[in-house]
Amino acid sequence: MTVASGRPILRGVEGYEDLELRTVESARVGRDDLAAMHALFDLCYREANHAYLEKSLTVLKHLALAYRNGVLAGFALAEHRVLDLPRLPGTDVNLAGMSCIHPDFRRRRLFVTLERAASLAGGHDITKAVRVLGCGRMAHPASFRGMTVNPTVVPKPGVAPTAWQRAVGQAIADAYGVREFDARTFVCRGSGVPIGYPVLDLGDVRPGEWEVFREVDRDRGDSLLGIAWTPGAPEGWEAP
């Protein structure tokens, strides 16, 4: 299956010489691409909620896809926006969305590459940003782990978000179109229907990593909102 829409964005990138990576506006994804995405979603999730995938395409503006020999190796949704956050007008924000990586291509940082490509597809010059707030909604610790290495991450196990962090979290949840957000736990309440259950080996997840997911109800379709600053948080971010 070939890419029916979009444009090549990366070729000959170290570690991805065998892949063709493209971006496309989510609203203009081609029929063949969409069919391949649904098939990969089924491969990566048990009880995959395909209505959720379709809805995700209306939330974030850009989609990145990676193919090898006509087979979809992965896709990711993302969008870069400039938002007026509480006490932080005109903030550069990267909103990461749904992503699926074929099992044969996991642990090659393809997820990071695709998310970045989708986020930058709008042509925004991120090099001029003083700082960027990275955001994502996660369903399990394995997907949250990459964000937790950032010391500015919220939420943290055993640490209650500050009032400022809760206010920013609510603003980001609103940007994602989340109908019900618990700023105390950073849980985005689902629609009552599971998104799906990831087909992943979570055996290496440490018990402590589950703490922030304690109130995430996968059967209800919940997810955990994570936010983190690059290169560093604004002054007073950790203050009570």
N, CA and C of each residue as an Amber inpcrd file, in Angstrom:
protein
   720
   0.8420000  -1.1800000   0.0000000   0.0000000   0.0000000   0.0000000
   0.8840000   1.2390000   0.0000000   0.5800000   2.1950000  -0.7990000
   1.4100000   3.3840000  -0.9330000   0.7340000   4.5860000  -0.3040000
   1.5130000   5.6140000  -0.0640000   0.9760000   6.8380000   0.4780000
   0.2120000   7.5700000  -0.6120000  -1.0380000   7.8810000  -0.3330000
  -1.8740000   8.5010000  -1.3430000  -1.8330000  10.0180000  -1.2780000
  -1.3440000  10.5680000  -0.1850000  -1.2920000  12.0080000  -0.0360000
  -0.1110000  12.3730000   0.8430000   0.2120000  13.6680000   0.8530000
   1.3170000  14.1000000   1.6860000   2.5610000  14.3610000   0.8720000
   3.6660000  14.6260000   1.5810000   4.9050000  14.9300000   0.8920000
   6.0630000  14.2880000   1.6290000   7.1260000  13.8700000   0.9180000
   8.2850000  13.3200000   1.6180000   8.9070000  14.3820000   2.5140000
   9.2920000  14.0020000   3.7160000   9.9290000  14.9650000   4.6000000
  11.3090000  14.5160000   5.0530000  11.5430000  13.2320000   5.1120000
  12.8280000  12.7290000   5.5720000  13.2550000  11.5530000   4.7050000
  14.4700000  11.6240000   4.2040000  15.0310000  10.4970000   3.4580000
  16.4910000  10.3450000   3.8540000  16.9230000   9.1270000   4.0110000
  18.3120000   8.8870000   4.3490000  18.6820000   9.3150000   5.7550000
  17.6970000   9.4600000   6.6390000  17.9860000   9.8150000   8.0140000
  18.6240000   8.6220000   8.7140000  19.6540000   8.9030000   9.5050000
  20.3660000   7.8120000  10.1710000  19.3980000   6.9530000  10.9780000
  19.4400000   5.6830000  10.7500000  18.5550000   4.7440000  11.4390000
  17.2500000   4.5020000  10.7300000  16.9470000   5.3110000   9.7120000
  15.6870000   5.1800000   9.0030000  15.8880000   5.1520000   7.4890000
  17.0470000   4.7010000   7.0520000  17.3470000   4.6910000   5.6290000
  16.3750000   3.8330000   4.8290000  15.7390000   2.8680000   5.4980000
  14.8250000   1.9570000   4.8090000  13.3840000   2.4440000   4.8320000
  13.1490000   3.6420000   5.3500000  11.7810000   4.1400000   5.4900000
  11.5400000   5.3730000   4.6340000  10.2940000   5.5480000   4.2430000
   9.8440000   6.7820000   3.6220000   8.8870000   7.4520000   4.5860000
   9.2650000   8.6460000   5.0520000   8.4620000   9.3750000   6.0170000
   7.8100000  10.5670000   5.3440000   6.5120000  10.7530000   5.6210000
   5.7640000  11.8380000   5.0200000   4.8810000  12.5060000   6.0610000
   4.4900000  13.7560000   5.7680000   3.4640000  14.4120000   6.5690000
   2.2980000  14.7860000   5.6720000   1.1350000  14.9010000   6.2950000
  -0.0760000  15.2930000   5.5900000  -0.9820000  15.9910000   6.5940000
  -1.8140000  16.8950000   6.1320000  -2.8140000  17.4690000   7.0180000
  -3.8100000  16.3780000   7.4040000  -4.0960000  16.2790000   8.6910000
  -4.9450000  15.1990000   9.1900000  -6.2920000  15.1480000   8.4760000
  -6.8590000  16.3100000   8.1950000  -8.1770000  16.3690000   7.5570000
  -8.1390000  15.9170000   6.1040000  -6.9290000  15.8100000   5.5320000
  -6.8060000  15.4600000   4.1160000  -6.1230000  14.1060000   3.9170000
  -6.1010000  13.2910000   4.9580000  -5.4550000  11.9840000   4.8260000
  -6.1700000  11.1620000   3.7520000  -5.3870000  10.4750000   2.9260000
  -5.9580000   9.6870000   1.8430000  -6.6020000   8.3960000   2.3190000
  -7.4470000   7.8510000   1.4910000  -8.1940000   6.6320000   1.8430000
  -7.2570000   5.4640000   2.1250000  -6.2240000   5.2870000   1.3020000
  -5.3020000   4.1730000   1.5060000  -4.5030000   4.3400000   2.7970000
  -4.0620000   5.5790000   3.0500000  -3.3480000   5.8400000   4.2980000
  -4.2330000   5.5340000   5.5030000  -5.4760000   5.9700000   5.4450000
  -6.3900000   5.7660000   6.5650000  -6.6470000   4.2880000   6.8020000
  -6.8030000   3.5330000   5.7340000  -7.0100000   2.0860000   5.8780000
  -5.7970000   1.4280000   6.5290000  -4.6060000   1.8760000   6.1300000
  -3.3780000   1.3270000   6.7190000  -3.2770000   1.6940000   8.1940000
  -3.7110000   2.8900000   8.5570000  -3.6890000   3.3120000   9.9560000
  -4.6360000   2.4580000  10.7990000  -5.8150000   2.1970000  10.2820000
  -6.7660000   1.3590000  11.0140000  -6.2030000  -0.0510000  11.2110000
  -5.5480000  -0.5780000  10.1910000  -4.9770000  -1.9180000  10.2970000
  -3.8620000  -1.9540000  11.3400000  -3.0230000  -0.9120000  11.3610000
  -1.9450000  -0.8640000  12.3470000  -2.4980000  -0.6680000  13.7510000
  -3.5550000   0.1200000  13.8710000  -4.2320000   0.3070000  15.1630000
  -4.6990000  -1.0370000  15.7040000  -5.2880000  -1.8600000  14.8530000
  -5.7310000  -3.1950000  15.2750000  -4.5620000  -4.0700000  15.6990000
  -3.4210000  -3.8850000  15.0500000  -2.2400000  -4.6840000  15.3840000
  -1.6640000  -4.2800000  16.7360000  -1.7580000  -2.9990000  17.0620000
  -1.1320000  -2.4710000  18.2740000  -2.0490000  -2.4870000  19.4970000
  -3.3680000  -2.5860000  19.2820000  -4.3160000  -2.5280000  20.3900000
  -5.3540000  -3.6310000  20.2870000  -5.6610000  -4.2430000  21.4240000
  -6.8150000  -5.1210000  21.5060000  -8.0500000  -4.2460000  21.6840000
  -9.1590000  -4.6500000  21.0770000 -10.4150000  -3.9040000  21.1570000
 -10.2090000  -2.4460000  20.7340000  -9.4670000  -2.2540000  19.6550000
  -9.1690000  -0.9060000  19.1770000 -10.4500000  -0.1440000  18.8470000
 -10.5640000   1.0560000  19.3800000 -11.7340000   1.8990000  19.1730000
 -11.4850000   2.7680000  17.9380000 -11.9960000   2.3480000  16.8030000
 -11.7010000   3.0420000  15.5560000 -12.4010000   4.3920000  15.4570000
 -13.5000000   4.5580000  16.1760000 -14.1480000   5.8670000  16.2090000
 -13.2420000   6.8870000  16.8870000 -12.4760000   6.4340000  17.8830000
 -11.5370000   7.3220000  18.5690000 -10.4360000   7.7660000  17.6140000
  -9.9410000   6.8430000  16.8050000  -8.9190000   7.1940000  15.8160000
  -9.4530000   8.2360000  14.8400000 -10.6490000   8.0320000  14.3460000
 -11.2360000   8.9810000  13.4010000 -11.4030000  10.3550000  14.0530000
 -11.8390000  10.3850000  15.3060000 -12.0200000  11.6480000  16.0000000
 -10.6860000  12.3510000  16.2150000  -9.6330000  11.5700000  16.4810000
  -8.3110000  12.1480000  16.7150000  -7.8290000  12.9590000  15.5210000
  -8.2470000  12.5570000  14.3350000  -7.8370000  13.2620000  13.1230000
  -8.4560000  14.6520000  13.0330000  -9.4850000  14.9120000  13.8220000
 -10.1260000  16.2300000  13.8120000  -9.5860000  17.1400000  14.9080000
  -8.7500000  16.5950000  15.7940000  -8.2550000  17.3610000  16.9420000
  -6.9280000  18.0360000  16.6420000  -5.9860000  17.2850000  16.0640000
  -4.6530000  17.8080000  15.7730000  -4.4430000  17.8880000  14.2660000
  -3.7320000  18.9100000  13.8390000  -3.7380000  19.2860000  12.4340000
  -2.8620000  18.4360000  11.5320000  -1.7880000  17.8600000  12.0630000
  -0.8290000  17.1900000  11.1810000  -0.6060000  15.7260000  11.5570000
  -0.3070000  14.9640000  10.5410000  -0.0990000  13.5260000  10.6540000
   1.1980000  13.1640000   9.9540000   2.0280000  12.3860000  10.6260000
   3.2560000  11.8750000  10.0150000   3.1330000  10.3670000   9.8660000
   3.5690000   9.8510000   8.7090000   3.4910000   8.4200000   8.4210000
   4.8460000   7.9240000   7.9470000   5.1710000   6.6930000   8.3110000
   6.4120000   6.0730000   7.8580000   6.0720000   4.7320000   7.2100000
   6.5460000   4.5420000   5.9910000   6.3080000   3.3010000   5.2530000
   7.6340000   2.6320000   4.9050000   7.5790000   1.3110000   4.8400000
   8.6870000   0.5460000   4.2520000   8.1030000  -0.4770000   3.2930000
   8.4950000  -0.3710000   2.0490000   8.0130000  -1.2910000   1.0120000
   6.4900000  -1.3830000   1.0030000   5.8420000  -0.2320000   1.1760000
   4.3910000  -0.1900000   1.1130000   3.6760000  -0.5860000   2.3750000
   4.4100000  -0.9480000   3.4230000   3.8050000  -1.3410000   4.6970000
   3.9750000  -0.2050000   5.6920000   2.8980000   0.1560000   6.3810000
   2.9480000   1.2460000   7.3470000   3.7140000   0.8140000   8.5960000
   4.8510000   1.4750000   8.8380000   5.6700000   1.1690000  10.0050000
   5.2250000   1.9520000  11.2270000   4.5840000   3.1000000  11.0050000
   4.1210000   3.8890000  12.1410000   3.4510000   5.1600000  11.6870000
   2.6450000   5.7230000  12.5880000   2.0420000   7.0310000  12.3350000
   1.9320000   7.7800000  13.6490000   1.8500000   9.0990000  13.5530000
   1.7070000   9.9280000  14.7460000   1.0150000  11.2260000  14.3790000
   0.1610000  11.6570000  15.2660000  -0.5320000  12.9440000  15.1340000
   0.1070000  13.9540000  16.0730000   0.2040000  15.1990000  15.6400000
   0.7450000  16.2540000  16.4970000   0.4380000  17.6090000  15.8850000
   0.6260000  18.6300000  16.6930000   0.4380000  19.9970000  16.2070000
   1.1940000  20.9610000  17.1060000   1.8320000  21.9390000  16.4850000
   2.4680000  23.0270000  17.2370000   1.5210000  24.2120000  17.2540000
   1.2740000  24.7330000  18.4490000   0.4200000  25.9130000  18.5880000
   1.1000000  26.9380000  19.4840000   0.7170000  28.1790000  19.3250000
   1.1220000  29.2430000  20.2290000  -0.1200000  29.6110000  21.0390000
  -0.0680000  29.3380000  22.3520000  -1.2350000  29.4880000  23.2110000
  -0.9730000  30.4940000  24.3280000  -2.0240000  31.1680000  24.7260000
  -1.9640000  32.0310000  25.9020000  -2.3230000  31.1950000  27.1180000
  -1.2980000  30.6990000  27.7910000  -1.5000000  29.8840000  28.9820000
  -1.5400000  30.7890000  30.2190000  -2.0750000  30.3010000  31.3320000
  -2.0990000  31.1030000  32.5590000  -0.7030000  31.6140000  32.9320000
  -0.5690000  32.9370000  33.0380000   0.6860000  33.6210000  33.3740000
   1.7530000  33.4610000  32.2930000   1.4060000  32.8940000  31.1520000
   2.3810000  32.6340000  30.0910000   1.7720000  32.9160000  28.7200000
   1.5540000  34.1690000  28.3920000   0.9800000  34.4820000  27.0700000
   1.9650000  34.1320000  25.9540000   1.4090000  33.7170000  24.8140000
   2.2210000  33.4330000  23.6380000   3.2090000  32.3010000  23.8150000
   2.7830000  31.2260000  24.4650000   3.6750000  30.0930000  24.7290000
   3.6680000  29.1000000  23.5700000   4.8700000  28.6590000  23.1720000
   4.9870000  27.6080000  22.1620000   4.6530000  26.2650000  22.8050000
   3.7060000  25.5610000  22.2090000   3.2150000  24.3030000  22.7640000
   3.2160000  23.2280000  21.6870000   3.7920000  22.0880000  22.0040000
   3.7180000  20.9260000  21.1220000   2.6930000  19.9540000  21.6880000
   1.6310000  19.7250000  20.9370000   0.5810000  18.7940000  21.3390000
   0.7910000  17.4830000  20.5970000   1.2310000  16.4740000  21.3150000
   1.4070000  15.1510000  20.7150000   0.0990000  14.3890000  20.8290000
  -0.2170000  13.6520000  19.7800000  -1.4700000  12.9150000  19.7530000
  -1.2700000  11.4260000  19.6240000  -2.2710000  10.7800000  19.1000000
  -2.2550000   9.3320000  18.9660000  -1.1190000   8.8690000  18.0780000
  -0.5160000   7.7590000  18.4550000   0.5900000   7.1960000  17.6840000
   0.5590000   5.6790000  17.7660000   0.9070000   5.0400000  16.6810000
   1.0450000   3.5880000  16.6540000   2.3350000   3.2450000  15.9050000
   3.1070000   2.3400000  16.4720000   4.3440000   1.8830000  15.8410000
   4.2610000   0.3680000  15.6520000   4.5500000  -0.0740000  14.4340000
   4.5470000  -1.5110000  14.1450000   5.5600000  -2.2120000  15.0540000
   5.2240000  -3.3890000  15.5820000   6.1430000  -4.0850000  16.4910000
   7.5570000  -4.2620000  15.9320000   7.6920000  -4.3990000  14.6260000
   9.0150000  -4.5840000  14.0350000   9.8750000  -3.3270000  14.0790000
   9.2590000  -2.1770000  14.4050000   9.9950000  -0.9100000  14.3740000
  10.0420000  -0.2190000  15.7350000   9.6810000  -0.9230000  16.7710000
   9.7310000  -0.3310000  18.0980000  11.1660000  -0.3010000  18.6240000
  11.3720000   0.5900000  19.5960000  12.6890000   0.7730000  20.2290000
  13.7380000   1.2820000  19.2510000  13.2810000   2.0290000  18.2380000
  14.1860000   2.6910000  17.2970000  13.9390000   4.1980000  17.2980000
  13.2070000   4.6780000  18.3110000  12.8550000   6.0970000  18.4520000
  12.0540000   6.6110000  17.2620000  11.3560000   5.7010000  16.5850000
  10.5230000   6.1200000  15.4760000   9.3640000   6.9700000  15.9660000
   8.8290000   6.6440000  17.1290000   7.7470000   7.4360000  17.7030000
   8.1640000   8.9050000  17.8470000   9.3570000   9.1390000  18.4170000
   9.8540000  10.4990000  18.6240000  10.0290000  11.2100000  17.2870000
  10.5720000  10.5000000  16.3030000  10.8050000  11.0860000  14.9840000
   9.4940000  11.4950000  14.3240000   8.4890000  10.6380000  14.4030000
   7.2040000  10.9340000  13.7800000   6.4790000  12.0710000  14.4910000
   6.4870000  12.0510000  15.8040000   5.8270000  13.1180000  16.5500000
   6.4660000  14.4700000  16.2370000   7.7870000  14.4900000  16.1680000
   8.4740000  15.7500000  15.8640000   8.1440000  16.2140000  14.4470000
   8.1260000  15.2910000  13.5140000   7.8240000  15.6530000  12.1280000
   6.4270000  16.2400000  12.0080000   5.4540000  15.6140000  12.6790000
   4.0820000  16.1110000  12.6240000   3.9710000  17.4760000  13.2920000
   4.6810000  17.6460000  14.4120000   4.6250000  18.9080000  15.1380000
   5.1960000  20.0610000  14.3210000   6.2430000  19.8030000  13.5460000
   6.9120000  20.8480000  12.7700000   6.3300000  21.0250000  11.3780000
   5.3450000  20.2220000  11.0260000   4.8170000  20.2480000   9.6590000
   4.1520000  21.5680000   9.3010000   3.7400000  22.3230000  10.3100000
   3.0990000  23.5980000  10.0340000   4.0620000  24.6930000   9.6490000
   5.3660000  24.4190000   9.7550000   6.3710000  25.3860000   9.3440000
   6.7400000  26.4100000  10.3880000   6.3060000  26.2330000  11.6300000
   6.6410000  27.1870000  12.6800000   8.1290000  27.1000000  13.0110000
   8.7860000  28.2480000  13.1420000  10.2180000  28.2940000  13.4590000
  10.3920000  28.1610000  14.9620000  10.5620000  26.9200000  15.3930000
  10.6430000  26.6400000  16.8260000  11.9600000  27.1160000  17.4210000
  12.9590000  27.3880000  16.5800000  14.2590000  27.8280000  17.0850000
  14.1700000  29.1970000  17.7550000  13.1260000  29.9550000  17.4730000
  12.9600000  31.2780000  18.0620000  12.2160000  31.2410000  19.3930000
  11.7710000  30.0800000  19.7890000  11.0110000  29.9610000  21.0270000
  11.9400000  30.0280000  22.2400000  11.5260000  30.7810000  23.2490000
  12.2900000  30.8380000  24.4960000  12.2270000  29.4930000  25.1990000
  11.0620000  28.9050000  25.2040000  10.8610000  27.5660000  25.7600000
   9.6390000  26.9640000  25.0990000   9.5480000  25.6510000  25.1630000
   8.4360000  24.9310000  24.5520000   7.8320000  23.9890000  25.5900000
   6.5170000  23.9640000  25.6560000   5.8270000  23.0210000  26.5290000
   5.4030000  21.8180000  25.6980000   5.9890000  20.6650000  26.0080000
   5.6170000  19.4260000  25.3450000   4.4860000  18.7490000  26.0920000
   3.5000000  18.2590000  25.3540000   2.3020000  17.6950000  25.9790000
   1.9110000  16.3850000  25.2930000   1.3310000  15.4930000  26.0620000
   0.8290000  14.2480000  25.4930000  -0.1320000  13.5850000  26.4560000
  -0.9690000  12.7240000  25.8970000  -1.8860000  11.9480000  26.7210000
  -1.4790000  10.4830000  26.6230000  -1.2280000   9.8880000  27.7700000
  -0.7080000   8.5300000  27.8360000  -1.6820000   7.5840000  28.5170000
  -1.6130000   6.3220000  28.1210000  -2.5070000   5.3210000  28.6930000
  -1.7680000   4.3400000  29.6080000  -0.4350000   4.3540000  29.5800000
   0.3140000   3.4020000  30.3980000   1.7230000   3.9440000  30.6230000
   2.4210000   3.4620000  31.6540000   3.7400000   3.9960000  32.0060000
   4.7780000   3.8860000  30.9010000   4.7060000   2.8620000  30.0780000
   5.7110000   2.7030000  29.0330000   5.7240000   3.8880000  28.0790000
   4.5510000   4.4410000  27.7760000   4.4950000   5.5850000  26.8720000
   4.8350000   6.8890000  27.5770000   4.6980000   6.9320000  28.8950000
   4.9990000   8.1370000  29.6660000   6.4710000   8.2430000  30.0210000
   7.1950000   7.1480000  29.9290000   8.5680000   7.0870000  30.4230000
   9.4810000   8.1120000  29.7630000   9.3060000   8.3150000  28.4560000
  10.1690000   9.2640000  27.7630000  10.0340000  10.6730000  28.2970000
   8.8490000  11.0240000  28.8030000   8.6160000  12.3620000  29.3420000
   9.1130000  12.4860000  30.7710000   9.0980000  11.3940000  31.5210000
   9.4420000  11.4670000  32.9420000  10.9210000  11.7320000  33.1860000
  11.7620000  11.5770000  32.1790000  13.1900000  11.8850000  32.3700000
  13.4110000  13.3960000  32.4400000  12.4110000  14.1770000  32.0350000
  12.5010000  15.6320000  32.1100000  12.1320000  16.0650000  33.5350000
  13.0240000  16.7620000  34.2500000  12.7390000  17.1180000  35.6500000
  11.5650000  18.0620000  35.8260000  11.0990000  18.7120000  34.7460000
   9.9690000  19.6460000  34.8610000   8.6250000  18.9700000  34.6650000
   8.6160000  17.6610000  34.4770000   7.3890000  16.9570000  34.1190000
   6.3230000  17.0820000  35.2030000   5.0920000  17.1480000  34.7640000
   3.9110000  17.0740000  35.6320000   2.9370000  16.1320000  34.9450000
   2.3820000  15.1550000  35.7010000   2.5020000  14.9320000  37.1400000
   3.7330000  14.0910000  37.4970000   4.0730000  14.1320000  38.7800000
   5.1500000  13.3240000  39.3420000   4.5730000  12.4330000  40.4420000
   5.0990000  11.2250000  40.5920000   4.6260000  10.3580000  41.6770000
   4.8450000  11.0140000  43.0370000   3.8080000  11.0410000  43.8460000
   3.9200000  11.5530000  45.2020000   4.0080000  13.0630000  45.3220000
   3.8570000  13.7930000  44.2020000   3.9500000  15.2530000  44.2300000
   2.6590000  15.8380000  43.6670000   1.9410000  16.5820000  44.5010000
   0.6840000  17.1900000  44.0430000   0.9890000  18.3790000  43.1380000
   0.3280000  18.4900000  42.0010000   0.5410000  19.6580000  41.1300000
   0.2190000  20.9560000  41.8620000   1.0050000  21.9990000  41.6040000
   0.7510000  23.3040000  42.2000000  -0.4660000  23.9400000  41.5280000
  -0.9230000  25.0530000  42.0900000  -2.0700000  25.7430000  41.5130000
  -1.7730000  26.1910000  40.0820000  -0.5670000  26.7010000  39.8440000
  -0.1930000  27.1370000  38.4980000  -0.1520000  25.9550000  37.5350000
   0.4330000  24.8570000  37.9840000   0.5110000  23.6600000  37.1430000
  -0.8790000  23.1310000  36.8200000  -1.7840000  23.1660000  37.7880000
  -3.1460000  22.7060000  37.5430000  -3.8430000  23.5920000  36.5150000
  -3.6130000  24.8980000  36.6190000  -4.2440000  25.8310000  35.6750000
  -3.7150000  25.6230000  34.2620000  -2.4070000  25.4100000  34.1390000
  -1.8270000  25.1450000  32.8190000  -2.3320000  23.8060000  32.2880000
  -2.4020000  22.8050000  33.1720000  -2.9230000  21.5060000  32.7690000
  -4.3330000  21.6020000  32.2300000  -5.1690000  22.3930000  32.8790000
  -6.5400000  22.5680000  32.4110000  -6.5640000  23.2230000  31.0390000
  -5.6970000  24.2250000  30.8240000  -5.6420000  24.9030000  29.5290000
  -5.2180000  23.9480000  28.4230000  -4.2910000  23.0660000  28.7270000
  -3.8400000  22.0950000  27.7300000  -4.9350000  21.0620000  27.4670000
  -5.6080000  20.6130000  28.5150000  -6.7220000  19.6760000  28.3290000
  -7.7860000  20.2970000  27.4410000  -8.0450000  21.5900000  27.6350000
  -9.0150000  22.2880000  26.7820000  -8.5400000  22.2990000  25.3270000
  -7.2430000  22.4950000  25.1190000  -6.7030000  22.5140000  23.7530000
  -6.8900000  21.1580000  23.0680000  -6.8370000  20.0950000  23.8390000
  -7.0660000  18.7540000  23.3050000  -8.5570000  18.4550000  23.1170000
  -9.4050000  19.3060000  23.6310000 -10.8350000  19.0510000  23.5410000
 -11.3410000  18.0740000  24.5770000 -10.6090000  17.9360000  25.6890000
 -11.0130000  17.0160000  26.7540000 -12.2360000  17.5950000  27.4690000
 -13.2670000  16.8020000  27.6000000 -14.5050000  17.2850000  28.2130000
 -14.4180000  17.3400000  29.7280000 -13.6990000  16.4110000  30.3270000
 -13.6140000  16.3730000  31.7860000 -12.1720000  16.0880000  32.1930000
 -11.5700000  17.0250000  32.9060000 -10.1700000  16.9180000  33.3120000
 -10.0730000  17.0810000  34.8150000  -9.3600000  16.1660000  35.4650000
  -9.1240000  16.2530000  36.9010000  -7.7420000  16.8800000  37.0980000
  -7.7020000  18.1500000  37.4490000  -6.4260000  18.8510000  37.5900000
  -5.6260000  18.3560000  38.7840000  -6.2670000  17.6530000  39.6990000
  -5.5500000  17.1060000  40.8530000  -4.6850000  15.9190000  40.4550000
  -5.2050000  15.0960000  39.5550000  -4.4940000  13.8810000  39.1460000
  -3.9680000  13.9440000  37.7150000  -4.4030000  14.9450000  36.9400000
  -4.0750000  15.0930000  35.5170000  -4.6720000  13.9630000  34.6710000
  -5.7670000  13.4020000  35.1600000  -6.4700000  12.3610000  34.4130000
  -7.5110000  13.0000000  33.4970000  -7.4610000  12.6120000  32.2340000
  -8.4710000  13.0140000  31.2560000  -9.5240000  11.9140000  31.2150000
 -10.7100000  12.2240000  31.6810000 -11.7580000  11.2150000  31.7450000
 -12.2490000  10.8810000  30.3370000 -12.4280000   9.6010000  30.0830000
 -12.8450000   9.1430000  28.7710000 -14.3430000   9.2310000  28.5530000
 -14.7650000   8.7360000  27.4090000 -16.1740000   8.8090000  27.0100000
 -17.0130000   7.6900000  27.6010000 -16.3760000   6.7630000  28.2890000
 -17.0800000   5.5960000  28.8150000 -16.8100000   4.3500000  28.0020000
 -16.0870000   4.5100000  26.8950000 -15.7340000   3.3880000  26.0130000
 -14.2210000   3.2840000  25.9410000 -13.6430000   2.0900000  26.0740000
 -12.1830000   1.9610000  26.0110000 -11.6220000   2.4430000  24.6810000
 -10.4380000   3.0600000  24.7340000  -9.7210000   3.4150000  23.5120000
  -9.1430000   2.1590000  22.8820000  -8.7890000   1.2200000  23.7440000
  -8.1450000  -0.0150000  23.3410000  -7.1050000  -0.3720000  24.3800000
  -6.5990000  -1.5820000  24.3020000  -5.6260000  -2.0600000  25.2840000
  -4.3330000  -2.4070000  24.5480000  -3.2490000  -1.6830000  24.8420000
  -2.0250000  -1.8370000  24.0550000  -1.4370000  -3.2370000  24.1300000
  -1.0080000  -3.7150000  22.9920000  -0.3270000  -5.0010000  22.9180000
   1.1560000  -4.7170000  23.1130000   1.5650000  -4.6410000  24.3830000
   2.9350000  -4.2960000  24.7350000   3.4050000  -5.2010000  25.8580000
   4.7160000  -5.4000000  25.9150000   5.3130000  -6.1030000  27.0320000
   5.6270000  -5.0770000  28.1080000   4.8080000  -5.0420000  29.1450000
   4.9960000  -4.0720000  30.2090000   5.7200000  -4.6780000  31.4070000
   6.3860000  -5.7890000  31.1640000   7.0440000  -6.4850000  32.2570000
   8.1710000  -5.7000000  32.8910000   8.7710000  -4.7470000  32.1480000
   9.8830000  -3.9830000  32.7020000   9.4380000  -2.6940000  33.3680000
   8.1290000  -2.4780000  33.4790000   7.6240000  -1.2720000  34.1440000
   7.7490000  -1.4550000  35.6530000   8.3970000  -0.4910000  36.2990000
   8.5920000  -0.5600000  37.7420000   7.3070000  -0.2010000  38.4670000
   7.0520000  -0.8070000  39.6410000   5.8030000  -0.5340000  40.3630000
   5.5500000   0.9490000  40.5870000   6.6000000   1.7090000  40.8970000
   6.4350000   3.1340000  41.1550000   5.9340000   3.9170000  39.9650000
   6.1790000   3.3890000  38.7530000   5.7570000   4.0910000  37.5370000
   4.2420000   4.0620000  37.3590000   3.5790000   3.1210000  38.0240000
   2.1320000   3.0240000  37.9090000   1.4050000   4.0240000  38.8050000
   2.1320000   4.6600000  39.7330000   1.4640000   5.4870000  40.7350000
   0.6280000   6.5980000  40.1130000   1.1620000   7.3170000  39.1440000
   0.4090000   8.4270000  38.5630000  -0.7430000   7.9370000  37.6850000
  -0.7650000   6.6420000  37.3850000  -1.8420000   6.0560000  36.5790000
  -2.9050000   5.3920000  37.4530000  -2.7880000   5.5600000  38.7520000
  -3.6690000   4.8470000  39.6820000  -5.1390000   5.1330000  39.4240000
  -5.4680000   6.3590000  39.0330000  -6.8690000   6.7220000  38.8130000
  -7.2500000   6.7520000  37.3410000  -6.3850000   6.2400000  36.4860000
  -6.7010000   6.1190000  35.0600000  -7.5010000   4.8380000  34.8430000
  -8.7160000   4.9750000  34.3930000  -9.6000000   3.8260000  34.1550000
  -9.6190000   3.5370000  32.6520000  -8.8770000   2.5320000  32.2490000
  -8.7840000   2.2050000  30.8260000 -10.1220000   1.7510000  30.2580000
 -10.9170000   1.0840000  31.0830000 -12.2260000   0.6220000  30.6140000
 -13.1500000   1.7910000  30.2930000 -12.9020000   2.9430000  30.8940000
 -13.7080000   4.1400000  30.6660000 -13.1250000   4.9860000  29.5350000
 -11.9270000   4.6230000  29.0870000 -11.2780000   5.3890000  28.0330000
 -10.4380000   6.5410000  28.5520000 -10.0360000   6.4870000  29.8350000
  -9.2280000   7.5500000  30.4250000  -7.8110000   7.5670000  29.8540000
  -7.1470000   8.7040000  30.0260000  -5.7270000   8.8220000  29.7320000
  -5.1190000   9.7970000  30.7280000  -3.7980000   9.8040000  30.8000000
  -3.0780000  10.7040000  31.6960000  -2.4290000  11.8060000  30.8720000
  -2.6900000  13.0550000  31.2380000  -2.0330000  14.1720000  30.5760000
  -0.6580000  14.3810000  31.1960000   0.3610000  14.4590000  30.3570000
   1.7060000  14.7720000  30.8150000   2.1990000  16.0330000  30.1260000
   2.8730000  16.9120000  30.8810000   3.4330000  18.1300000  30.3130000
   4.8530000  18.3060000  30.8420000   5.7330000  18.8670000  30.0150000
   7.1170000  19.0890000  30.4270000   7.7290000  20.1900000  29.5720000
   8.6270000  20.9650000  30.1590000   9.2360000  22.1150000  29.4940000
  10.6010000  21.8000000  28.8990000  10.8940000  22.4170000  27.7660000
  12.2110000  22.3680000  27.1460000  12.5770000  23.7820000  26.7080000
  13.7970000  24.2590000  27.0370000  14.8690000  23.5730000  27.7690000
  14.7140000  23.6100000  29.2810000  13.8140000  24.4380000  29.7850000
  13.6020000  24.5200000  31.2200000  12.2970000  25.2230000  31.5200000
  11.8190000  25.0440000  32.7460000  10.5280000  25.6080000  33.1470000
  10.6530000  27.0940000  33.4370000   9.5470000  27.8410000  33.3290000
   9.5610000  29.2550000  33.7120000   9.7910000  29.3960000  35.2160000
  10.2770000  30.5500000  35.6130000  10.5650000  30.7870000  37.0190000
   9.2980000  30.6160000  37.8590000   9.4410000  29.9080000  38.9620000
   8.3240000  29.6900000  39.8740000   7.4450000  28.5020000  39.5450000
   7.8270000  27.7060000  38.5420000   7.0030000  26.5770000  38.1160000
   6.7600000  25.5760000  39.2320000   7.7570000  25.3530000  40.0810000
   7.6260000  24.3670000  41.1520000   7.1280000  24.9710000  42.4450000
   6.9740000  26.3040000  42.5120000   6.5830000  26.9430000  43.7560000
   5.1560000  26.5840000  44.1560000   4.8920000  26.3510000  45.4250000
   3.5440000  26.0120000  45.8890000   2.5280000  27.1000000  45.5530000
